[in-house]
Amino acid sequence: MSNDESLIAQVGRTIGLWGDLKFHIHTDFPEQFQVGKTYKSNRGDLTIADINNKRGTIRFVGYESIDSAKKLTNVKIFADETQTRESCDLKEGQHFWFDIIGCTVKQGDEILGVVTDIQRMADTDYLVIATDEALVKEDLSKSFLLPYIERYVLTVGLEEKTVYTKDAKDILEAS
């Protein structure tokens, strides 16, 4: 797997006799999984033969028997940035995680740090921020988590790779 690929789903155990597998989606865009689409996996390319979102099942071309489908149990499904941009429609104000990681975090004119990762806990995404060296020298924490909610995130400027925040320094100081 290359660095720009993201885990978007994982295949579970077989269900029934026709090669149906339990399907665990790890993306905010389940609509990207459609019959005929091919995805990379840790077992090579897999093409969707059938998908049932209500039942949470999937079947892949060439694996339409229970015996062949068992070989796909626990397989991880990946998409790269290009494929993700093509198959996912963002709404106003939504951003892909890979666009936000690497952004500078600012409150007013002050740089607080850089987004190094994003973690989802319960229903909230948290920006994992490596604190700016100048603030670490002031004995503030080397990293902190900022909830990605309106209360703290004002706007994201993808052109300038900056996340503009309010009250984020209070969280850093409490970290």
C-alpha positions as CSV (number, residue, x, y, z in Angstrom):
1,M,0.0,0.0,0.0
2,S,1.3,3.5,-0.8
3,N,1.1,6.4,1.6
4,D,-1.8,8.1,-0.1
5,E,-4.1,5.1,0.4
6,S,-6.7,5.1,3.1
7,L,-8.5,2.2,4.7
8,I,-12.2,2.6,3.7
9,A,-13.7,-0.8,4.6
10,Q,-13.0,-4.2,5.9
11,V,-14.5,-7.5,4.9
12,G,-15.9,-9.8,7.7
13,R,-17.1,-13.4,7.7
14,T,-19.1,-15.2,5.1
15,I,-22.9,-15.2,5.2
16,G,-25.0,-17.6,3.2
17,L,-24.0,-19.9,0.4
18,W,-23.3,-17.5,-2.5
19,G,-20.1,-15.7,-1.3
20,D,-21.8,-12.9,0.5
21,L,-19.5,-11.4,3.1
22,K,-20.2,-9.1,6.1
23,F,-19.0,-5.5,5.1
24,H,-17.7,-3.0,7.6
25,I,-17.5,0.5,6.2
26,H,-14.8,2.9,7.6
27,T,-15.7,6.0,5.6
28,D,-18.2,8.8,5.7
29,F,-19.1,8.1,2.0
30,P,-20.8,4.6,1.8
31,E,-22.3,5.7,-1.6
32,Q,-18.9,5.2,-3.2
33,F,-19.4,1.4,-3.0
34,Q,-21.2,0.4,-6.2
35,V,-21.5,-2.7,-8.3
36,G,-18.7,-2.8,-10.9
37,K,-16.3,-0.6,-9.0
38,T,-12.8,-2.0,-8.3
39,Y,-10.9,-1.3,-5.2
40,K,-7.4,-2.1,-4.0
41,S,-7.1,-4.6,-1.1
42,N,-4.3,-6.4,0.8
43,R,-5.2,-9.3,-1.5
44,G,-5.1,-7.5,-4.8
45,D,-7.8,-5.7,-6.8
46,L,-11.4,-6.6,-6.0
47,T,-14.5,-5.7,-8.1
48,I,-17.9,-5.5,-6.4
49,A,-20.4,-8.0,-7.9
50,D,-23.2,-7.2,-5.4
51,I,-23.7,-5.0,-2.4
52,N,-26.6,-4.8,0.1
53,N,-26.3,-1.8,2.3
54,K,-29.4,-2.7,4.4
55,R,-27.9,-6.2,5.3
56,G,-24.3,-4.9,5.4
57,T,-23.1,-7.5,2.9
58,I,-20.9,-7.5,-0.2
59,R,-19.9,-10.0,-2.9
60,F,-16.9,-9.8,-5.2
61,V,-16.4,-10.9,-8.8
62,G,-14.7,-14.3,-8.9
63,Y,-15.6,-15.1,-5.3
64,E,-19.2,-16.1,-5.7
65,S,-19.0,-19.3,-3.7
66,I,-18.7,-19.7,0.0
67,D,-15.4,-21.5,-0.3
68,S,-13.8,-18.8,-2.5
69,A,-15.3,-16.0,-0.4
70,K,-13.8,-17.4,2.8
71,K,-10.4,-16.4,1.4
72,L,-11.5,-12.7,1.7
73,T,-12.4,-12.8,5.4
74,N,-10.7,-9.9,7.2
75,V,-9.4,-8.3,3.9
76,K,-8.9,-4.6,4.1
77,I,-10.2,-2.3,1.2
78,F,-8.3,0.9,0.3
79,A,-8.8,3.9,-1.9
80,D,-6.2,6.5,-2.9
81,E,-6.8,10.2,-3.0
82,T,-7.7,10.4,-6.7
83,Q,-10.3,7.6,-6.4
84,T,-11.7,9.2,-3.2
85,R,-12.1,12.6,-4.9
86,E,-13.8,11.0,-7.9
87,S,-16.3,8.9,-6.0
88,C,-17.2,11.1,-3.0
89,D,-19.2,14.2,-3.2
90,L,-18.4,16.7,-0.4
91,K,-21.0,19.0,0.9
92,E,-20.3,22.7,1.6
93,G,-17.9,23.0,4.5
94,Q,-16.8,19.3,4.3
95,H,-13.1,18.3,3.8
96,F,-11.2,15.1,3.2
97,W,-9.0,14.1,6.2
98,F,-6.0,13.9,3.9
99,D,-6.5,17.6,2.9
100,I,-6.6,18.7,6.6
101,I,-3.6,16.7,7.8
102,G,-0.5,18.9,7.3
103,C,-2.5,22.1,7.8
104,T,-1.1,24.8,10.1
105,V,-3.5,25.6,13.0
106,K,-3.9,29.3,13.8
107,Q,-5.8,31.3,16.3
108,G,-5.8,34.9,15.2
109,D,-2.2,35.6,14.0
110,E,-0.7,33.0,16.3
111,I,0.4,29.6,15.0
112,L,-0.6,26.9,17.5
113,G,0.8,23.9,15.5
114,V,0.3,21.5,12.6
115,V,-2.4,18.8,12.2
116,T,-0.6,15.4,12.2
117,D,-3.6,13.1,12.3
118,I,-7.4,13.0,12.8
119,Q,-9.0,10.6,15.3
120,R,-12.7,9.8,15.5
121,M,-14.0,9.3,19.1
122,A,-17.7,8.6,19.5
123,D,-19.3,10.9,16.8
124,T,-16.7,13.6,16.9
125,D,-13.5,14.0,14.9
126,Y,-10.5,15.4,16.8
127,L,-7.5,17.1,15.1
128,V,-4.2,15.7,16.5
129,I,-2.0,18.8,16.6
130,A,1.8,18.9,17.1
131,T,2.3,22.1,19.0
132,D,4.4,24.8,17.5
133,E,8.0,24.8,18.9
134,A,7.7,28.4,20.2
135,L,4.8,27.3,22.4
136,V,6.5,24.1,23.5
137,K,9.4,26.3,24.7
138,E,6.8,28.1,26.9
139,D,6.2,24.7,28.6
140,L,3.0,23.9,26.8
141,S,2.2,20.3,25.8
142,K,4.0,18.9,22.7
143,S,0.6,17.9,21.2
144,F,-3.1,18.3,21.8
145,L,-6.5,17.2,20.5
146,L,-8.9,19.8,19.2
147,P,-12.5,18.8,18.6
148,Y,-13.4,19.5,14.9
149,I,-16.6,21.3,15.7
150,E,-18.0,24.8,15.1
151,R,-17.2,25.9,18.6
152,Y,-13.4,25.7,17.9
153,V,-12.9,25.5,14.1
154,L,-13.9,28.7,12.3
155,T,-12.8,27.9,8.7
156,V,-10.4,25.7,6.8
157,G,-8.4,27.4,4.1
158,L,-7.1,24.6,1.8
159,E,-5.3,27.0,-0.5
160,E,-3.1,28.3,2.3
161,K,-3.3,24.9,4.2
162,T,-4.5,26.6,7.4
163,V,-7.2,25.7,9.9
164,Y,-8.5,28.9,11.6
165,T,-9.7,28.4,15.2
166,K,-11.1,30.2,18.2
167,D,-10.5,29.2,21.9
168,A,-8.1,26.4,20.7
169,K,-5.2,27.9,22.8
170,D,-7.4,27.4,25.9
171,I,-7.4,23.6,25.1
172,L,-3.7,23.6,24.5
173,E,-3.0,25.4,27.8
174,A,-5.2,22.9,29.6
175,S,-3.5,19.9,27.9
